[in-house]
């Protein structure tokens, strides 16, 4: 009977030692490799658009819609007196306007 108890105690010690070894191994593995969640939090979340250096589609669409609102029927109303005077092509290139040149030539001919 003593031998049975003695052999059961040996088995219990072996099982306990094996369990402790597994727990120790598990603890070493958990300490040596950081959890994946922590690694994912450290990395910035880059979209494909950021990676290629392009503006995100929704931001580009909002910009175009804002431009359309600024120039379309929703644009702020401007009185004609407040509107900037448009320059003719002749003024933009610094040349005399054709009708002024024609008037000058006709005046020379009359003299």
N, CA, C and O atoms as CSV, one atom per row, in Angstrom:
chain,resi,resn,atom,element,x,y,z
A,1,UNK,N,N,0.812,-1.167,0.000
A,1,UNK,CA,C,0.000,0.000,0.000
A,1,UNK,C,C,0.876,1.259,0.000
A,1,UNK,O,O,0.548,2.224,-0.691
A,2,UNK,N,N,1.906,1.274,0.706
A,2,UNK,CA,C,2.857,2.357,0.757
A,2,UNK,C,C,3.474,2.622,-0.615
A,2,UNK,O,O,3.714,3.770,-0.989
A,3,UNK,N,N,3.718,1.579,-1.333
A,3,UNK,CA,C,4.309,1.730,-2.662
A,3,UNK,C,C,3.323,2.359,-3.633
A,3,UNK,O,O,3.715,3.113,-4.524
A,4,UNK,N,N,2.025,2.045,-3.459
A,4,UNK,CA,C,1.014,2.649,-4.323
A,4,UNK,C,C,0.939,4.151,-4.084
A,4,UNK,O,O,0.890,4.935,-5.033
A,5,UNK,N,N,0.929,4.541,-2.844
A,5,UNK,CA,C,0.871,5.954,-2.503
A,5,UNK,C,C,2.138,6.647,-2.988
A,5,UNK,O,O,2.103,7.758,-3.517
A,6,UNK,N,N,3.247,5.961,-2.795
A,6,UNK,CA,C,4.526,6.530,-3.217
A,6,UNK,C,C,4.571,6.716,-4.739
A,6,UNK,O,O,5.064,7.739,-5.213
A,7,UNK,N,N,4.071,5.759,-5.504
A,7,UNK,CA,C,4.066,5.884,-6.957
A,7,UNK,C,C,3.078,6.958,-7.410
A,7,UNK,O,O,3.329,7.635,-8.407
A,8,UNK,N,N,1.947,7.131,-6.690
A,8,UNK,CA,C,0.988,8.172,-7.041
A,8,UNK,C,C,1.570,9.569,-6.761
A,8,UNK,O,O,1.328,10.515,-7.510
A,9,UNK,N,N,2.326,9.674,-5.687
A,9,UNK,CA,C,2.971,10.936,-5.367
A,9,UNK,C,C,3.993,11.273,-6.440
A,9,UNK,O,O,4.105,12.431,-6.843
A,10,UNK,N,N,4.749,10.269,-6.915
A,10,UNK,CA,C,5.730,10.493,-7.984
A,10,UNK,C,C,5.028,10.964,-9.261
A,10,UNK,O,O,5.508,11.869,-9.942
A,11,UNK,N,N,3.888,10.339,-9.577
A,11,UNK,CA,C,3.132,10.721,-10.774
A,11,UNK,C,C,2.607,12.155,-10.611
A,11,UNK,O,O,2.664,12.953,-11.547
A,12,UNK,N,N,2.098,12.470,-9.419
A,12,UNK,CA,C,1.589,13.811,-9.155
A,12,UNK,C,C,2.696,14.854,-9.280
A,12,UNK,O,O,2.473,15.936,-9.824
A,13,UNK,N,N,3.876,14.535,-8.782
A,13,UNK,CA,C,5.019,15.439,-8.918
A,13,UNK,C,C,5.401,15.617,-10.396
A,13,UNK,O,O,5.725,16.726,-10.820
A,14,UNK,N,N,5.365,14.544,-11.169
A,14,UNK,CA,C,5.723,14.613,-12.586
A,14,UNK,C,C,4.712,15.468,-13.353
A,14,UNK,O,O,5.089,16.286,-14.193
A,15,UNK,N,N,3.436,15.271,-13.057
A,15,UNK,CA,C,2.391,16.055,-13.718
A,15,UNK,C,C,2.530,17.527,-13.329
A,15,UNK,O,O,2.418,18.412,-14.178
A,16,UNK,N,N,2.769,17.780,-12.062
A,16,UNK,CA,C,2.939,19.161,-11.599
A,16,UNK,C,C,4.149,19.817,-12.264
A,16,UNK,O,O,4.093,20.980,-12.666
A,17,UNK,N,N,5.232,19.068,-12.375
A,17,UNK,CA,C,6.433,19.597,-13.019
A,17,UNK,C,C,6.173,19.874,-14.492
A,17,UNK,O,O,6.620,20.896,-15.012
A,18,UNK,N,N,5.462,18.989,-15.169
A,18,UNK,CA,C,5.149,19.186,-16.584
A,18,UNK,C,C,4.231,20.397,-16.763
A,18,UNK,O,O,4.415,21.176,-17.699
A,19,UNK,N,N,3.252,20.562,-15.881
A,19,UNK,CA,C,2.339,21.708,-15.949
A,19,UNK,C,C,3.098,23.009,-15.728
A,19,UNK,O,O,2.882,23.994,-16.434
A,20,UNK,N,N,3.983,23.004,-14.745
A,20,UNK,CA,C,4.773,24.203,-14.468
A,20,UNK,C,C,5.693,24.535,-15.642
A,20,UNK,O,O,5.895,25.705,-15.965
A,21,UNK,N,N,6.253,23.498,-16.285
A,21,UNK,CA,C,7.120,23.724,-17.438
A,21,UNK,C,C,6.325,24.340,-18.588
A,21,UNK,O,O,6.809,25.248,-19.263
A,22,UNK,N,N,5.117,23.851,-18.809
A,22,UNK,CA,C,4.265,24.423,-19.871
A,22,UNK,C,C,3.903,25.876,-19.557
A,22,UNK,O,O,3.933,26.731,-20.443
A,23,UNK,N,N,3.565,26.153,-18.306
A,23,UNK,CA,C,3.232,27.524,-17.913
A,23,UNK,C,C,4.432,28.447,-18.087
A,23,UNK,O,O,4.288,29.577,-18.554
A,24,UNK,N,N,5.606,27.969,-17.715
A,24,UNK,CA,C,6.820,28.756,-17.861
A,24,UNK,C,C,7.108,29.029,-19.336
A,24,UNK,O,O,7.448,30.154,-19.701
A,25,UNK,N,N,6.975,28.019,-20.175
A,25,UNK,CA,C,7.187,28.180,-21.603
A,25,UNK,C,C,6.196,29.192,-22.194
A,25,UNK,O,O,6.576,30.039,-23.003
A,26,UNK,N,N,4.938,29.098,-21.791
A,26,UNK,CA,C,3.923,30.032,-22.265
A,26,UNK,C,C,4.243,31.460,-21.829
A,26,UNK,O,O,4.082,32.393,-22.616
A,27,UNK,N,N,4.684,31.641,-20.609
A,27,UNK,CA,C,5.040,32.970,-20.115
A,27,UNK,C,C,6.220,33.545,-20.892
A,27,UNK,O,O,6.225,34.732,-21.219
A,28,UNK,N,N,7.217,32.719,-21.189
A,28,UNK,CA,C,8.380,33.187,-21.941
A,28,UNK,C,C,7.971,33.612,-23.347
A,28,UNK,O,O,8.443,34.632,-23.849
A,29,UNK,N,N,7.106,32.845,-23.978
A,29,UNK,CA,C,6.648,33.172,-25.327
A,29,UNK,C,C,5.859,34.490,-25.324
A,29,UNK,O,O,6.043,35.319,-26.216
A,30,UNK,N,N,4.999,34.686,-24.344
A,30,UNK,CA,C,4.201,35.913,-24.283
A,30,UNK,C,C,5.058,37.139,-24.013
A,30,UNK,O,O,4.777,38.219,-24.533
A,31,UNK,N,N,6.094,36.985,-23.209
A,31,UNK,CA,C,6.965,38.112,-22.902
A,31,UNK,C,C,7.854,38.458,-24.093
A,31,UNK,O,O,8.108,39.635,-24.350
A,32,UNK,N,N,8.325,37.458,-24.814
A,32,UNK,CA,C,9.277,37.711,-25.890
A,32,UNK,C,C,8.628,38.295,-27.141
A,32,UNK,O,O,9.299,39.005,-27.889
A,33,UNK,N,N,7.358,38.027,-27.394
A,33,UNK,CA,C,6.706,38.600,-28.580
A,33,UNK,C,C,5.600,39.552,-28.129
A,33,UNK,O,O,4.708,39.157,-27.378
A,34,UNK,N,N,5.657,40.823,-28.592
A,34,UNK,CA,C,4.626,41.780,-28.191
A,34,UNK,C,C,3.281,41.400,-28.797
A,34,UNK,O,O,3.237,40.781,-29.860
A,35,UNK,N,N,2.215,41.752,-28.155
A,35,UNK,CA,C,0.897,41.414,-28.710
A,35,UNK,C,C,0.662,42.132,-30.039
A,35,UNK,O,O,1.164,43.235,-30.257
A,36,UNK,N,N,-0.086,41.509,-30.899
A,36,UNK,CA,C,-0.325,42.065,-32.232
A,36,UNK,C,C,-1.125,43.358,-32.176
A,36,UNK,O,O,-0.936,44.240,-33.014
A,37,UNK,N,N,-1.989,43.476,-31.226
A,37,UNK,CA,C,-2.807,44.679,-31.119
A,37,UNK,C,C,-1.910,45.887,-30.872
A,37,UNK,O,O,-2.116,46.944,-31.468
A,38,UNK,N,N,-0.932,45.741,-30.012
A,38,UNK,CA,C,-0.027,46.853,-29.715
A,38,UNK,C,C,0.777,47.227,-30.953
A,38,UNK,O,O,1.033,48.408,-31.186
A,39,UNK,N,N,1.175,46.248,-31.744
A,39,UNK,CA,C,1.937,46.544,-32.960
A,39,UNK,C,C,1.069,47.294,-33.962
A,39,UNK,O,O,1.542,48.210,-34.634
A,40,UNK,N,N,-0.199,46.906,-34.061
A,40,UNK,CA,C,-1.092,47.565,-35.007
A,40,UNK,C,C,-1.377,48.998,-34.589
A,40,UNK,O,O,-1.557,49.863,-35.445
A,41,UNK,N,N,-1.421,49.266,-33.285
A,41,UNK,CA,C,-1.676,50.617,-32.820
A,41,UNK,C,C,-0.502,51.537,-33.117
A,41,UNK,O,O,-0.699,52.732,-33.341
A,42,UNK,N,N,0.705,51.010,-33.124
A,42,UNK,CA,C,1.885,51.827,-33.350
A,42,UNK,C,C,2.016,52.251,-34.813
A,42,UNK,O,O,2.521,53.338,-35.095
A,43,UNK,N,N,1.573,51.419,-35.732
A,43,UNK,CA,C,1.707,51.719,-37.152
A,43,UNK,C,C,0.621,52.707,-37.577
A,43,UNK,O,O,-0.549,52.512,-37.247
A,44,UNK,N,N,0.992,53.770,-38.308
A,44,UNK,CA,C,-0.026,54.699,-38.781
A,44,UNK,C,C,-0.877,54.045,-39.869
A,44,UNK,O,O,-0.389,53.256,-40.677
A,45,UNK,N,N,-2.135,54.389,-39.864
A,45,UNK,CA,C,-3.044,53.818,-40.865
A,45,UNK,C,C,-2.979,54.677,-42.122
A,45,UNK,O,O,-3.611,55.732,-42.188
A,46,UNK,N,N,-2.228,54.237,-43.107
A,46,UNK,CA,C,-2.112,54.958,-44.377
A,46,UNK,C,C,-3.083,54.379,-45.373
A,46,UNK,O,O,-3.187,53.163,-45.534
A,47,UNK,N,N,-3.795,55.271,-46.042
A,47,UNK,CA,C,-4.666,54.801,-47.111
A,47,UNK,C,C,-3.834,54.684,-48.388
A,47,UNK,O,O,-2.699,55.157,-48.451
A,48,UNK,N,N,-4.402,54.066,-49.370
A,48,UNK,CA,C,-3.720,53.932,-50.655
A,48,UNK,C,C,-3.432,55.310,-51.235
A,48,UNK,O,O,-2.379,55.535,-51.831
A,49,UNK,N,N,-4.386,56.239,-51.053
A,49,UNK,CA,C,-4.232,57.591,-51.594
A,49,UNK,C,C,-3.059,58.304,-50.938
A,49,UNK,O,O,-2.316,59.018,-51.611
A,50,UNK,N,N,-2.883,58.119,-49.631
A,50,UNK,CA,C,-1.752,58.733,-48.934
A,50,UNK,C,C,-0.448,58.100,-49.392
A,50,UNK,O,O,0.564,58.788,-49.524
A,51,UNK,N,N,-0.464,56.803,-49.633
A,51,UNK,CA,C,0.755,56.112,-50.044
A,51,UNK,C,C,1.241,56.591,-51.408
A,51,UNK,O,O,2.446,56.676,-51.642
A,52,UNK,N,N,0.305,56.908,-52.316
A,52,UNK,CA,C,0.729,57.359,-53.645
A,52,UNK,C,C,0.810,58.875,-53.731
A,52,UNK,O,O,1.173,59.416,-54.775
A,53,UNK,N,N,0.475,59.573,-52.638
A,53,UNK,CA,C,0.598,61.024,-52.613
A,53,UNK,C,C,-0.524,61.756,-53.331
A,53,UNK,O,O,-0.339,62.890,-53.772
A,54,UNK,N,N,-1.682,61.123,-53.454
A,54,UNK,CA,C,-2.817,61.756,-54.136
A,54,UNK,C,C,-3.846,62.205,-53.106
A,54,UNK,O,O,-3.880,61.711,-51.979
A,55,UNK,N,N,-4.679,63.150,-53.518
A,55,UNK,CA,C,-5.743,63.615,-52.639
A,55,UNK,C,C,-6.827,62.555,-52.588
A,55,UNK,O,O,-7.130,61.921,-53.599
A,56,UNK,N,N,-7.412,62.361,-51.416
A,56,UNK,CA,C,-8.462,61.349,-51.287
A,56,UNK,C,C,-9.666,61.759,-52.131
A,56,UNK,O,O,-9.972,62.947,-52.230
A,57,UNK,N,N,-10.355,60.786,-52.744
A,57,UNK,CA,C,-11.448,61.108,-53.672
A,57,UNK,C,C,-12.530,61.995,-53.059
A,57,UNK,O,O,-13.011,62.916,-53.720
A,58,UNK,N,N,-12.922,61.736,-51.813
A,58,UNK,CA,C,-13.989,62.556,-51.236
A,58,UNK,C,C,-13.516,63.989,-51.027
A,58,UNK,O,O,-14.315,64.915,-51.163
A,59,UNK,N,N,-12.262,64.198,-50.706
A,59,UNK,CA,C,-11.740,65.559,-50.531
A,59,UNK,C,C,-11.674,66.278,-51.881
A,59,UNK,O,O,-12.004,67.460,-51.975
A,60,UNK,N,N,-11.249,65.567,-52.912
A,60,UNK,CA,C,-11.190,66.161,-54.251
A,60,UNK,C,C,-12.599,66.514,-54.733
A,60,UNK,O,O,-12.807,67.575,-55.322
A,61,UNK,N,N,-13.557,65.633,-54.484
A,61,UNK,CA,C,-14.937,65.897,-54.894
A,61,UNK,C,C,-15.498,67.104,-54.150
A,61,UNK,O,O,-16.186,67.934,-54.744
A,62,UNK,N,N,-15.209,67.208,-52.850
A,62,UNK,CA,C,-15.682,68.364,-52.081
A,62,UNK,C,C,-15.069,69.657,-52.601
A,62,UNK,O,O,-15.740,70.688,-52.646
A,63,UNK,N,N,-13.785,69.608,-52.998
A,63,UNK,CA,C,-13.115,70.801,-53.528
A,63,UNK,C,C,-13.778,71.243,-54.833
A,63,UNK,O,O,-14.016,72.434,-55.032
A,64,UNK,N,N,-14.077,70.289,-55.724
A,64,UNK,CA,C,-14.713,70.617,-57.003
A,64,UNK,C,C,-16.124,71.178,-56.766
A,64,UNK,O,O,-16.525,72.144,-57.414
A,65,UNK,N,N,-16.863,70.575,-55.846
A,65,UNK,CA,C,-18.212,71.081,-55.566
A,65,UNK,C,C,-18.155,72.498,-54.997
A,65,UNK,O,O,-19.010,73.325,-55.315
A,66,UNK,N,N,-17.165,72.785,-54.163
A,66,UNK,CA,C,-17.002,74.138,-53.615
A,66,UNK,C,C,-16.679,75.125,-54.736
A,66,UNK,O,O,-17.217,76.232,-54.763
A,67,UNK,N,N,-15.803,74.727,-55.661
A,67,UNK,CA,C,-15.485,75.596,-56.795
A,67,UNK,C,C,-16.731,75.863,-57.637
A,67,UNK,O,O,-16.959,76.990,-58.079
A,68,UNK,N,N,-17.534,74.826,-57.855
A,68,UNK,CA,C,-18.763,75.000,-58.631
A,68,UNK,C,C,-19.731,75.931,-57.919
A,68,UNK,O,O,-20.386,76.751,-58.561
A,69,UNK,N,N,-19.828,75.812,-56.602
A,69,UNK,CA,C,-20.711,76.696,-55.839
A,69,UNK,C,C,-20.232,78.144,-55.905
A,69,UNK,O,O,-21.043,79.069,-55.908
A,70,UNK,N,N,-18.922,78.338,-55.957
A,70,UNK,CA,C,-18.379,79.696,-55.998
A,70,UNK,C,C,-18.611,80.370,-57.345
A,70,UNK,O,O,-18.644,81.598,-57.416
A,71,UNK,N,N,-18.771,79.593,-58.414
A,71,UNK,CA,C,-18.896,80.195,-59.746
A,71,UNK,C,C,-20.249,79.939,-60.394
A,71,UNK,O,O,-20.576,80.589,-61.387
A,72,UNK,N,N,-21.024,79.039,-59.880
A,72,UNK,CA,C,-22.294,78.698,-60.518
A,72,UNK,C,C,-23.443,79.558,-60.040
A,72,UNK,O,O,-23.243,80.679,-59.573
A,73,UNK,N,N,-24.640,79.030,-60.157
A,73,UNK,CA,C,-25.832,79.795,-59.787
A,73,UNK,C,C,-25.906,80.048,-58.285
A,73,UNK,O,O,-26.657,80.920,-57.848
A,74,UNK,N,N,-25.137,79.297,-57.482
A,74,UNK,CA,C,-25.125,79.513,-56.036
A,74,UNK,C,C,-24.122,80.583,-55.616
A,74,UNK,O,O,-24.041,80.935,-54.439
A,75,UNK,N,N,-23.378,81.088,-56.555
A,75,UNK,CA,C,-22.337,82.068,-56.222
A,75,UNK,C,C,-22.958,83.343,-55.664
A,75,UNK,O,O,-24.120,83.658,-55.919
A,76,UNK,N,N,-22.157,84.056,-54.905
A,76,UNK,CA,C,-22.593,85.322,-54.319
A,76,UNK,C,C,-22.960,86.295,-55.436
A,76,UNK,O,O,-22.257,86.402,-56.441
A,77,UNK,N,N,-24.060,86.993,-55.245
A,77,UNK,CA,C,-24.516,87.951,-56.253
A,77,UNK,C,C,-23.608,89.181,-56.231
A,77,UNK,O,O,-23.252,89.672,-55.160
A,78,UNK,N,N,-23.230,89.684,-57.425
A,78,UNK,CA,C,-22.348,90.839,-57.545
A,78,UNK,C,C,-23.046,91.880,-58.410
A,78,UNK,O,O,-23.552,91.572,-59.489
A,79,UNK,N,N,-23.065,93.096,-57.927
A,79,UNK,CA,C,-23.614,94.189,-58.732
A,79,UNK,C,C,-22.655,94.454,-59.893
A,79,UNK,O,O,-21.445,94.269,-59.763
A,80,UNK,N,N,-23.201,94.886,-61.020
A,80,UNK,CA,C,-22.358,95.142,-62.180
A,80,UNK,C,C,-21.320,96.217,-61.896
A,80,UNK,O,O,-20.204,96.152,-62.413
A,81,UNK,N,N,-21.671,97.197,-61.086
A,81,UNK,CA,C,-20.714,98.253,-60.756
A,81,UNK,C,C,-19.554,97.706,-59.932
A,81,UNK,O,O,-18.448,98.244,-59.976
A,82,UNK,N,N,-19.810,96.637,-59.181
A,82,UNK,CA,C,-18.762,96.041,-58.352
A,82,UNK,C,C,-17.921,95.031,-59.117
A,82,UNK,O,O,-16.806,94.706,-58.708
A,83,UNK,N,N,-18.450,94.542,-60.213
A,83,UNK,CA,C,-17.742,93.517,-60.978
A,83,UNK,C,C,-16.476,94.123,-61.584
A,83,UNK,O,O,-16.505,95.261,-62.054
A,84,UNK,N,N,-15.393,93.399,-61.582
A,84,UNK,CA,C,-14.168,93.932,-62.179
A,84,UNK,C,C,-14.352,94.100,-63.691
A,84,UNK,O,O,-14.968,93.269,-64.356
A,85,UNK,N,N,-13.800,95.196,-64.208
A,85,UNK,CA,C,-13.917,95.466,-65.634
A,85,UNK,C,C,-13.025,94.499,-66.401
A,85,UNK,O,O,-11.831,94.379,-66.123
A,86,UNK,N,N,-13.611,93.824,-67.351
A,86,UNK,CA,C,-12.853,92.862,-68.153
A,86,UNK,C,C,-12.012,93.614,-69.178
A,86,UNK,O,O,-12.485,94.556,-69.814
A,87,UNK,N,N,-10.781,93.192,-69.328
A,87,UNK,CA,C,-9.916,93.802,-70.333
A,87,UNK,C,C,-10.122,93.086,-71.659
A,87,UNK,O,O,-10.344,91.876,-71.712
A,88,UNK,N,N,-10.042,93.870,-72.727
A,88,UNK,CA,C,-10.140,93.253,-74.044
A,88,UNK,C,C,-8.804,92.567,-74.355
A,88,UNK,O,O,-7.802,92.776,-73.671
A,89,UNK,N,N,-8.821,91.767,-75.375
A,89,UNK,CA,C,-7.595,91.086,-75.805
A,89,UNK,C,C,-6.535,92.103,-76.182
A,89,UNK,O,O,-5.351,91.903,-75.912
A,90,UNK,N,N,-6.964,93.208,-76.814
A,90,UNK,CA,C,-6.015,94.236,-77.256
A,90,UNK,C,C,-5.339,94.893,-76.054
A,90,UNK,O,O,-4.142,95.179,-76.092
A,91,UNK,N,N,-6.108,95.132,-74.987
A,91,UNK,CA,C,-5.530,95.712,-73.775
A,91,UNK,C,C,-4.578,94.728,-73.097
A,91,UNK,O,O,-3.542,95.122,-72.561
A,92,UNK,N,N,-4.937,93.454,-73.127
A,92,UNK,CA,C,-4.098,92.438,-72.485
A,92,UNK,C,C,-2.734,92.331,-73.158
A,92,UNK,O,O,-1.729,92.091,-72.488
A,93,UNK,N,N,-2.691,92.511,-74.500
A,93,UNK,CA,C,-1.400,92.392,-75.193
A,93,UNK,C,C,-0.722,93.748,-75.377
A,93,UNK,O,O,0.381,93.829,-75.917
A,94,UNK,N,N,-1.397,94.822,-74.919
A,94,UNK,CA,C,-0.784,96.148,-74.981
A,94,UNK,C,C,-0.849,96.799,-76.345
A,94,UNK,O,O,-0.042,97.680,-76.643
A,95,UNK,N,N,-1.795,96.387,-77.187
A,95,UNK,CA,C,-1.925,96.982,-78.528
A,95,UNK,C,C,-3.111,97.947,-78.556
A,95,UNK,O,O,-3.998,97.895,-77.704
A,96,UNK,N,N,-3.100,98.828,-79.558
A,96,UNK,CA,C,-4.208,99.756,-79.711
A,96,UNK,C,C,-5.408,99.012,-80.276
A,96,UNK,O,O,-5.264,98.138,-81.131
A,97,UNK,N,N,-6.584,99.365,-79.794
A,97,UNK,CA,C,-7.781,98.658,-80.261
A,97,UNK,C,C,-8.035,99.014,-81.727
A,97,UNK,O,O,-7.780,100.148,-82.132
A,98,UNK,N,N,-8.530,98.072,-82.526
A,98,UNK,CA,C,-8.692,98.290,-83.971
A,98,UNK,C,C,-9.581,99.488,-84.311
A,98,UNK,O,O,-9.269,100.240,-85.235
A,99,UNK,N,N,-10.669,99.676,-83.588
A,99,UNK,CA,C,-11.546,100.803,-83.946
A,99,UNK,C,C,-10.857,102.139,-83.666
A,99,UNK,O,O,-11.081,103.112,-84.387
A,100,UNK,N,N,-10.023,102.195,-82.627
A,100,UNK,CA,C,-9.291,103.445,-82.348
A,100,UNK,C,C,-8.267,103.705,-83.446
A,100,UNK,O,O,-8.077,104.846,-83.867
A,101,UNK,N,N,-7.611,102.649,-83.907
A,101,UNK,CA,C,-6.631,102.812,-85.002
A,101,UNK,C,C,-7.339,103.236,-86.280
A,101,UNK,O,O,-6.828,104.075,-87.023
A,102,UNK,N,N,-8.516,102.662,-86.543
A,102,UNK,CA,C,-9.275,103.031,-87.754
A,102,UNK,C,C,-9.728,104.484,-87.676
A,102,UNK,O,O,-9.657,105.211,-88.667
A,103,UNK,N,N,-10.191,104.908,-86.506
A,103,UNK,CA,C,-10.597,106.314,-86.329
A,103,UNK,C,C,-9.417,107.253,-86.545
A,103,UNK,O,O,-9.578,108.318,-87.141
A,104,UNK,N,N,-8.242,106.876,-86.074
A,104,UNK,CA,C,-7.048,107.710,-86.246
A,104,UNK,C,C,-6.697,107.847,-87.725
A,104,UNK,O,O,-6.381,108.943,-88.186
A,105,UNK,N,N,-6.750,106.747,-88.470
A,105,UNK,CA,C,-6.437,106.775,-89.903
A,105,UNK,C,C,-7.461,107.632,-90.653
A,105,UNK,O,O,-7.083,108.408,-91.530
A,106,UNK,N,N,-8.744,107.505,-90.323
A,106,UNK,CA,C,-9.772,108.304,-90.996
A,106,UNK,C,C,-9.581,109.787,-90.695
A,106,UNK,O,O,-9.787,110.622,-91.575
A,107,UNK,N,N,-9.195,110.126,-89.482
A,107,UNK,CA,C,-8.941,111.527,-89.138
A,107,UNK,C,C,-7.771,112.063,-89.924
A,107,UNK,O,O,-7.800,113.200,-90.395
A,108,UNK,N,N,-6.714,111.234,-90.071
A,108,UNK,CA,C,-5.549,111.666,-90.874
A,108,UNK,C,C,-5.956,111.907,-92.317
A,108,UNK,O,O,-5.497,112.866,-92.938
A,109,UNK,N,N,-6.808,111.051,-92.857
A,109,UNK,CA,C,-7.255,111.207,-94.236
A,109,UNK,C,C,-8.113,112.450,-94.405
A,109,UNK,O,O,-8.045,113.112,-95.441
A,110,UNK,N,N,-8.911,112.773,-93.411
A,110,UNK,CA,C,-9.750,113.981,-93.479
A,110,UNK,C,C,-8.886,115.245,-93.426
A,110,UNK,O,O,-9.250,116.263,-94.015
A,111,UNK,N,N,-7.783,115.194,-92.750
A,111,UNK,CA,C,-6.918,116.382,-92.633
A,111,UNK,C,C,-6.185,116.532,-93.921
A,111,UNK,O,O,-5.391,117.460,-94.075
